[in-house]
Amino acid sequence: MDSRGQVSVEYLLLLLVILIILGSVTIPLIGSSIEASTDVSSVSDAKTAVESIASAADVVYSNGPGSVRTVNIYIPQNTNLVTRGNNVGMNITYSQGTKFVNSTTYYAFNNATTPVNNQWYKVTVRWVVGTNTIGITLVPL
């Protein structure tokens, strides 16, 4: 009877050791996969925002001077929205460093750097009559 109790305790200790080893291996893997998916989500949201602005600028350019286009975009983190020449973009910080996400349009923007926060924005893309550039205004929603 005494030996059965010892065997049960040994099996329980063996099971505990296996669970500790399994936990010490899987928890770091889960953490790194969550971090990687967060990075992909952030960069993807930024790319979608930048491409939406560029697409709206292309529509405004196609319609000619005096046209306006409004889009709603989500900015995934605090950064700066940069419009220079025919590029619109922003720096996104993720676990591996910083990535500049940008998109190119057919026509030139006004050169501006606008600080933006992690939130939704109503973006108005406007080509004012008598100017050679397309302007962008952002209003938080």
N, C-alpha and C positions, 0 to 999 in steps of 0.2 A: 504494500500500500504506500509505503514511504517513497519507493522508487517512482511510482506513477506521478506523485506530486512534484518530484524533482524534474521529471521529463516535461511536465506541463510548464513549469517555470522556465526551463531551458528553451522550449518552443516559444514562449512569450518573449523572452529576452532576444531570441533570434529574430522574431517578427519585429520587435522594436528596433533592432539594429538595421534590418532591411528597410524599414520605414524612414529612419533617419538618413540613410544613404540615398534612398530614392528622393526624399524631400530636398536634400542638399544639392542634388543634381537638377531637379526639375524647377525649383523656384527661380534660380538665375536665368534659366531658359525662358520661363514665362515672363520675367521682367524685361528681358531684352526684346522679346517679340512684341510686348505691349509698347515699348519705346519705339520700335521700328514702325509699328502701325500708326502711332501718333505722328511720327515724322512724315510718313506718306500722306496722311490726312491733311496735315498743315500745308505741305508743299502743293498738294492737289487743290486745296481751297484757294491758295494764293494764285495758282496758275489759272483757275477758273475765273477769279476776279479780274486778273489782268487781261485775259482773253475776252471777257465780256466788255471791258472798257475799250479795248482795241476794236472789237467788232462794232460797237456803237459809234466809234470814231470813223470807221470805214463807211457806215451807213450815212453819217452826217456828211462826209466828204462826197459820197455819191449823190446826195440830194442838193448839194451846193450851198453857197453862202446864205446865211439866215436860218439854216435848219438846226433843229435841236433833237436830241435823243436822250431819254432818261432810262437808267437801269438800276436795279437794286443788286448790291454785291455784299459778300461777307468777307471781311478781312480777318484772318486767323490769329494774328498777334500784333502787338504794338510795333510799328515800323514806319517807314516813310514810303509814300507813293511817289515815284520819280517819273516825270515826263520830260524827255529830252529828244529833240529831233523827231524821228518817227517811231520812237520806242516808248513804251510805258512798262514800268516794272517796280519790283520791291524786293528788299532783302528779307529772307526768311531764315531764322535761326532754328537749327534742329540739332540733334544729339551729335552729329558728325562735324558740325561747324555752321557756316552760313552759306546760303545759296541765293543768288540773284535770279529771280523768276521774272521773265519779261516776255513781251509780245511786240511785234512790229506791225505798223499800219502803213497805208499808202500815202498818208499825208502827215505833215509836221504838227506836233503839239506845241503849245506855249511851254517854254522851259520853266519847270516848277518842281519843287520838292515839298510835298504836303505830308505833315505828320498824321498818321492814322492809328486808331486803337483797335483792339480786338472787339469788333462789333459789326453790325449791318450798316450800310451806307446807301443813301440815294445819290447816285452819280448822274449829274447832268453834263452831257457833252454838247457843246455849242460852237458853231462857226459863225462868229459875228461878221456882219456885212462890212466890207472894207478892210478886213484883216487877212493875213496870210497864214494864220495858225488856228488850230482848234483848241478851245479852252475847256477845262474840266473843273467842275465844282462838286465838292462832296459835302453832304449833309447827313449827320448821324440819324438813324431811324430810332 
